Amino acid sequence: MKKGQLSGKNVKEVFDRFATIYDQTRQQLVPCFDDFYETVLTLIPHQVSDEFSVLDLGAGTGLLSALVADSFPKARFQLYDISEKMMGQAQKLFSHQGARFQFIIGDYCEDKPFDQVDMVISALSIHHLPDPAKQALFQKIFAALLPGGFFINADQVQGSTLAIEEKYQNLWFRQVRSSRIDEADFVAALERKKEDRTATLENQLRWLKEAGFVDVNCWYKNFSFAVYSGQKELSG
Protein backbone atom coordinates (compact mmCIF):
# COMPACT_ATOMS: atom_id res chain seq x y z
CA MET A 1 0.00 0.00 0.00
CA LYS A 2 1.43 3.35 -1.03
CA LYS A 3 2.02 6.13 1.44
CA GLY A 4 -1.12 8.23 1.83
CA GLN A 5 -3.46 5.40 0.89
CA LEU A 6 -5.78 3.82 3.39
CA SER A 7 -7.20 0.36 3.72
CA GLY A 8 -10.76 0.12 5.00
CA LYS A 9 -9.67 -3.14 6.61
CA ASN A 10 -7.10 -1.24 8.70
CA VAL A 11 -9.71 1.21 9.98
CA LYS A 12 -12.14 -1.60 10.75
CA GLU A 13 -9.56 -3.54 12.74
CA VAL A 14 -8.48 -0.51 14.76
CA PHE A 15 -11.99 0.60 15.66
CA ASP A 16 -13.19 -2.94 16.34
CA ARG A 17 -10.41 -3.18 18.88
CA PHE A 18 -11.36 -0.02 20.77
CA ALA A 19 -15.16 -0.07 20.36
CA THR A 20 -16.04 -0.64 24.01
CA ILE A 21 -13.92 2.28 25.31
CA TYR A 22 -14.32 4.74 22.43
CA ASP A 23 -16.97 6.98 24.00
CA GLN A 24 -15.41 6.94 27.47
CA THR A 25 -12.65 9.33 26.45
CA ARG A 26 -14.37 11.30 23.66
CA GLN A 27 -14.68 14.49 25.71
CA GLN A 28 -11.02 14.36 26.65
CA LEU A 29 -9.88 13.67 23.09
CA VAL A 30 -12.05 16.43 21.60
CA PRO A 31 -11.12 19.41 23.79
CA CYS A 32 -13.89 21.55 22.23
CA PHE A 33 -16.44 18.72 22.57
CA ASP A 34 -19.50 20.75 23.63
CA ASP A 35 -19.22 23.49 20.99
CA PHE A 36 -18.19 20.99 18.31
CA TYR A 37 -21.31 18.84 18.62
CA GLU A 38 -23.65 21.69 19.52
CA THR A 39 -22.79 23.37 16.23
CA VAL A 40 -24.07 20.32 14.34
CA LEU A 41 -27.40 20.51 16.16
CA THR A 42 -27.65 24.24 15.53
CA LEU A 43 -27.15 23.77 11.78
CA ILE A 44 -29.97 21.26 11.32
CA PRO A 45 -32.62 23.19 9.33
CA HIS A 46 -35.67 21.49 10.81
CA GLN A 47 -38.21 22.13 13.53
CA VAL A 48 -38.40 19.83 16.53
CA SER A 49 -41.71 18.41 15.28
CA ASP A 50 -40.49 17.70 11.71
CA GLU A 51 -40.19 14.23 10.27
CA PHE A 52 -37.04 13.75 8.20
CA SER A 53 -34.51 11.08 7.29
CA VAL A 54 -30.86 11.11 8.37
CA LEU A 55 -27.87 9.09 7.20
CA ASP A 56 -24.99 9.04 9.70
CA LEU A 57 -21.73 8.05 8.00
CA GLY A 58 -19.08 6.49 10.20
CA ALA A 59 -21.66 6.45 12.95
CA GLY A 60 -19.46 4.42 15.29
CA THR A 61 -21.12 3.91 18.65
CA GLY A 62 -24.01 6.21 17.69
CA LEU A 63 -23.07 9.34 19.65
CA LEU A 64 -23.91 11.91 16.98
CA SER A 65 -27.15 10.18 16.01
CA ALA A 66 -28.14 10.03 19.67
CA LEU A 67 -27.63 13.77 20.08
CA VAL A 68 -29.65 14.53 16.95
CA ALA A 69 -32.37 12.02 17.84
CA ASP A 70 -32.79 13.56 21.29
CA SER A 71 -33.31 17.01 19.76
CA PHE A 72 -35.51 15.82 16.87
CA PRO A 73 -37.71 12.99 18.15
CA LYS A 74 -39.45 12.36 14.79
CA ALA A 75 -36.27 12.02 12.74
CA ARG A 76 -35.43 8.58 11.30
CA PHE A 77 -31.87 7.30 11.11
CA GLN A 78 -29.62 5.01 9.11
CA LEU A 79 -26.30 4.43 10.87
CA TYR A 80 -23.45 3.32 8.61
CA ASP A 81 -20.09 2.04 9.86
CA ILE A 82 -17.37 -0.37 8.80
CA SER A 83 -16.77 -1.69 12.33
CA GLU A 84 -19.12 -4.46 13.45
CA LYS A 85 -18.18 -3.94 17.08
CA MET A 86 -18.77 -0.19 16.92
CA MET A 87 -22.14 -0.82 15.33
CA GLY A 88 -22.88 -3.37 18.01
CA GLN A 89 -22.44 -0.65 20.61
CA ALA A 90 -24.83 1.59 18.64
CA GLN A 91 -27.43 -1.18 18.40
CA LYS A 92 -27.35 -1.57 22.19
CA LEU A 93 -27.77 2.18 22.60
CA PHE A 94 -30.88 2.28 20.41
CA SER A 95 -32.29 -1.15 21.22
CA HIS A 96 -35.49 0.38 22.63
CA GLN A 97 -36.16 2.57 19.58
CA GLY A 98 -37.51 -0.04 17.18
CA ALA A 99 -37.68 0.75 13.47
CA ARG A 100 -36.65 4.37 13.94
CA PHE A 101 -33.01 3.28 13.64
CA GLN A 102 -31.48 1.10 10.94
CA PHE A 103 -27.91 -0.20 10.98
CA ILE A 104 -25.65 -0.83 8.00
CA ILE A 105 -22.26 -2.49 8.42
CA GLY A 106 -19.98 -1.84 5.48
CA ASP A 107 -17.57 0.46 3.70
CA TYR A 108 -19.54 3.59 2.83
CA CYS A 109 -17.05 4.43 0.09
CA GLU A 110 -17.16 1.09 -1.70
CA ASP A 111 -20.73 -0.08 -1.13
CA LYS A 112 -23.72 0.63 -3.37
CA PRO A 113 -25.24 4.14 -3.60
CA PHE A 114 -26.96 5.39 -0.47
CA ASP A 115 -30.74 5.56 -0.07
CA GLN A 116 -32.28 8.97 -0.71
CA VAL A 117 -32.38 11.01 2.50
CA ASP A 118 -33.07 14.53 3.71
CA MET A 119 -29.76 14.87 5.55
CA VAL A 120 -26.34 13.31 5.78
CA ILE A 121 -24.26 13.83 8.92
CA SER A 122 -20.85 12.61 9.97
CA ALA A 123 -18.47 13.13 12.86
CA LEU A 124 -14.78 12.25 13.10
CA SER A 125 -14.89 9.70 10.30
CA ILE A 126 -14.23 11.15 6.84
CA HIS A 127 -10.75 12.30 7.82
CA HIS A 128 -9.69 8.64 7.64
CA LEU A 129 -10.08 8.67 3.85
CA PRO A 130 -7.39 9.63 1.33
CA ASP A 131 -8.20 12.78 -0.59
CA PRO A 132 -9.55 11.15 -3.79
CA ALA A 133 -11.91 9.04 -1.68
CA LYS A 134 -13.13 12.15 0.14
CA GLN A 135 -13.94 13.81 -3.16
CA ALA A 136 -15.75 10.74 -4.46
CA LEU A 137 -17.70 10.46 -1.19
CA PHE A 138 -18.86 14.07 -1.42
CA GLN A 139 -20.23 13.31 -4.88
CA LYS A 140 -21.94 10.18 -3.57
CA ILE A 141 -23.48 12.14 -0.70
CA PHE A 142 -24.73 14.82 -3.08
CA ALA A 143 -26.42 12.16 -5.23
CA ALA A 144 -28.13 10.66 -2.15
CA LEU A 145 -29.60 13.91 -0.86
CA LEU A 146 -33.14 14.85 -1.75
CA PRO A 147 -33.55 18.34 -3.23
CA GLY A 148 -32.96 20.88 -0.48
CA GLY A 149 -31.06 18.35 1.61
CA PHE A 150 -28.08 19.13 3.83
CA PHE A 151 -24.71 17.55 4.50
CA ILE A 152 -23.04 18.43 7.82
CA ASN A 153 -19.57 17.19 8.69
CA ALA A 154 -17.89 17.61 12.08
CA ASP A 155 -14.33 16.48 11.63
CA GLN A 156 -10.62 17.06 11.97
CA VAL A 157 -8.83 19.10 9.32
CA GLN A 158 -5.21 19.53 8.36
CA GLY A 159 -3.34 22.78 8.79
CA SER A 160 -2.92 24.71 5.55
CA THR A 161 0.87 24.72 6.05
CA LEU A 162 3.27 22.30 7.70
CA ALA A 163 3.94 24.85 10.46
CA ILE A 164 0.23 25.25 11.20
CA GLU A 165 -0.30 21.48 11.21
CA GLU A 166 2.55 21.07 13.67
CA LYS A 167 0.94 23.64 15.96
CA TYR A 168 -2.40 21.81 15.70
CA GLN A 169 -0.82 18.53 16.73
CA ASN A 170 1.26 20.00 19.54
CA LEU A 171 -1.73 21.84 20.98
CA TRP A 172 -3.93 18.76 20.83
CA PHE A 173 -1.24 16.74 22.58
CA ARG A 174 -0.95 19.31 25.39
CA GLN A 175 -4.71 19.70 25.80
CA VAL A 176 -5.35 15.97 26.00
CA ARG A 177 -2.47 15.45 28.40
CA SER A 178 -3.76 18.26 30.64
CA SER A 179 -7.15 16.52 30.82
CA ARG A 180 -5.44 13.80 32.90
CA ILE A 181 -6.47 11.11 30.47
CA ASP A 182 -5.61 7.58 31.48
CA GLU A 183 -2.32 6.52 29.88
CA ALA A 184 -3.81 3.41 28.28
CA ASP A 185 -6.61 5.49 26.75
CA PHE A 186 -4.08 7.97 25.41
CA VAL A 187 -2.02 5.21 23.84
CA ALA A 188 -5.20 3.82 22.24
CA ALA A 189 -5.99 7.26 20.81
CA LEU A 190 -2.52 7.55 19.33
CA GLU A 191 -2.99 4.13 17.74
CA ARG A 192 -6.23 5.27 16.10
CA LYS A 193 -4.57 8.49 14.92
CA LYS A 194 -2.25 6.42 12.75
CA GLU A 195 -5.24 5.93 10.44
CA ASP A 196 -5.84 9.69 10.03
CA ARG A 197 -5.60 11.14 6.52
CA THR A 198 -6.68 14.71 7.15
CA ALA A 199 -7.15 17.28 4.39
CA THR A 200 -7.18 21.06 4.64
CA LEU A 201 -10.47 22.80 5.27
CA GLU A 202 -9.96 24.89 2.14
CA ASN A 203 -9.71 21.81 -0.06
CA GLN A 204 -12.74 20.14 1.47
CA LEU A 205 -14.94 23.19 1.00
CA ARG A 206 -13.78 23.39 -2.62
CA TRP A 207 -14.55 19.69 -3.18
CA LEU A 208 -18.07 20.20 -1.85
CA LYS A 209 -18.65 23.02 -4.33
CA GLU A 210 -17.25 20.90 -7.15
CA ALA A 211 -19.67 18.12 -6.19
CA GLY A 212 -22.58 20.53 -6.66
CA PHE A 213 -23.26 21.79 -3.14
CA VAL A 214 -24.31 25.40 -2.56
CA ASP A 215 -24.05 27.60 0.53
CA VAL A 216 -20.89 25.75 1.46
CA ASN A 217 -19.46 27.16 4.67
CA CYS A 218 -17.41 26.40 7.76
CA TRP A 219 -19.49 27.36 10.79
CA TYR A 220 -17.13 26.38 13.57
CA LYS A 221 -13.41 25.87 13.85
CA ASN A 222 -11.21 25.25 16.87
CA PHE A 223 -7.70 24.58 15.60
CA SER A 224 -7.94 21.15 13.90
CA PHE A 225 -11.65 20.61 14.70
CA ALA A 226 -14.15 22.03 12.22
CA VAL A 227 -17.85 21.82 11.38
CA TYR A 228 -18.86 22.62 7.81
CA SER A 229 -21.87 22.05 5.61
CA GLY A 230 -23.34 22.26 2.12
CA GLN A 231 -26.84 22.12 0.68
CA LYS A 232 -28.36 20.55 -2.41
CA GLU A 233 -30.48 23.10 -4.20
CA LEU A 234 -34.22 22.49 -4.30
CA SER A 235 -33.99 22.29 -8.08
CA GLY A 236 -30.91 20.02 -7.93
Long-range contacts (C-beta under 8 A, 24 or more apart in sequence): 4-130, 4-197, 5-130, 6-128, 6-129, 6-130, 6-133, 6-195, 6-197, 8-82, 8-107, 8-109, 8-110, 10-195, 11-82, 11-83, 11-128, 11-195, 12-82, 12-83, 12-84, 14-191, 14-192, 14-194, 14-195, 15-60, 15-81, 15-82, 15-83, 15-85, 15-86, 15-192, 16-83, 16-84, 16-85, 16-86, 18-188, 18-191, 18-192, 19-61, 19-83, 19-85, 19-86, 19-88, 19-89, 20-85, 20-89, 21-185, 21-188, 22-60, 22-61, 22-86, 22-89, 23-61, 23-63, 23-89, 24-185, 25-181, 25-182, 25-185, 25-188, 25-189, 26-63, 28-176, 28-179, 28-181, 28-185, 29-176, 29-181, 29-189, 30-124, 30-225, 31-172, 31-175, 31-176, 31-179, 31-222, 31-225, 32-222, 32-225, 35-220, 35-222, 36-154, 36-220, 36-222, 36-225, 36-227, 37-63, 37-64, 37-67, 37-123, 37-154, 39-154, 39-219, 39-220, 39-227, 40-64, 40-67, 40-68, 40-121, 40-123, 40-152, 40-154, 40-227, 41-67, 41-68, 41-71, 42-219, 43-150, 43-152, 43-219, 43-227, 43-229, 44-68, 44-71, 44-72, 44-119, 44-150, 44-152, 45-150, 46-72, 46-75, 48-72, 48-73, 49-74, 50-74, 50-75, 51-75, 51-76, 52-76, 52-118, 52-119, 53-77, 53-78, 53-115, 53-116, 53-117, 53-118, 53-119, 54-78, 54-117, 54-118, 54-119, 54-120, 54-121, 55-80, 55-114, 55-115, 55-117, 55-119, 55-120, 55-121, 55-144, 56-80, 56-120, 56-121, 56-122, 57-108, 57-120, 57-121, 57-122, 57-125, 57-126, 57-137, 57-141, 58-82, 58-108, 58-122, 58-123, 58-124, 58-125, 58-126, 58-128, 59-86, 59-87, 59-90, 59-125, 60-86, 60-89, 60-90, 60-123, 60-124, 60-125, 61-86, 61-89, 61-90, 61-93, 62-89, 62-90, 62-93, 62-94, 63-123, 64-121, 64-122, 64-123, 64-154, 65-90, 65-94, 65-101, 65-121, 66-93, 66-94, 68-121, 69-94, 69-97, 69-100, 69-101, 76-100, 76-101, 77-101, 77-102, 78-102, 78-103, 78-104, 78-115, 78-117, 79-103, 79-104, 80-104, 80-106, 80-108, 80-114, 81-105, 82-106, 82-107, 82-108, 108-137, 109-133, 109-136, 109-137, 109-140, 113-140, 113-143, 113-144, 114-140, 114-141, 114-143, 114-144, 115-144, 116-144, 116-145, 116-146, 117-144, 117-145, 117-146, 117-149, 118-145, 118-146, 118-148, 118-149, 118-150, 119-145, 119-149, 119-150, 119-151, 119-152, 120-144, 120-145, 120-149, 120-150, 120-151, 120-152, 121-151, 121-152, 121-153, 121-154, 122-152, 122-153, 122-154, 122-155, 123-153, 123-154, 123-155, 124-154, 124-155, 124-156, 125-155, 126-153, 126-155, 127-155, 127-156, 127-157, 127-196, 127-197, 127-198, 127-199, 128-195, 128-196, 128-197, 129-197, 130-197, 131-197, 131-199, 131-203, 134-199, 134-204, 134-207, 135-207, 135-210, 135-211, 138-207, 138-208, 138-210, 138-211, 138-213, 139-211, 139-212, 141-211, 142-211, 142-212, 142-213, 142-232, 142-236, 145-232, 145-236, 146-232, 147-232, 147-233, 147-234, 147-235, 147-236, 148-231, 148-232, 148-233, 148-234, 149-231, 149-232, 150-229, 150-230, 150-231, 150-232, 151-208, 151-213, 151-229, 151-230, 151-231, 151-232, 152-227, 152-228, 152-229, 153-204, 153-227, 153-228, 153-229, 154-225, 154-226, 154-227, 155-225, 155-226, 155-227, 156-196, 156-198, 156-224, 156-225, 156-226, 157-198, 157-199, 157-200, 157-201, 157-204, 157-221, 157-224, 157-225, 157-226, 158-198, 158-199, 158-200, 158-224, 159-200, 159-224, 160-200, 160-201, 160-202, 167-223, 168-223, 168-224, 169-224, 171-223, 172-223, 172-224, 198-224, 201-226, 201-228, 204-228, 212-236
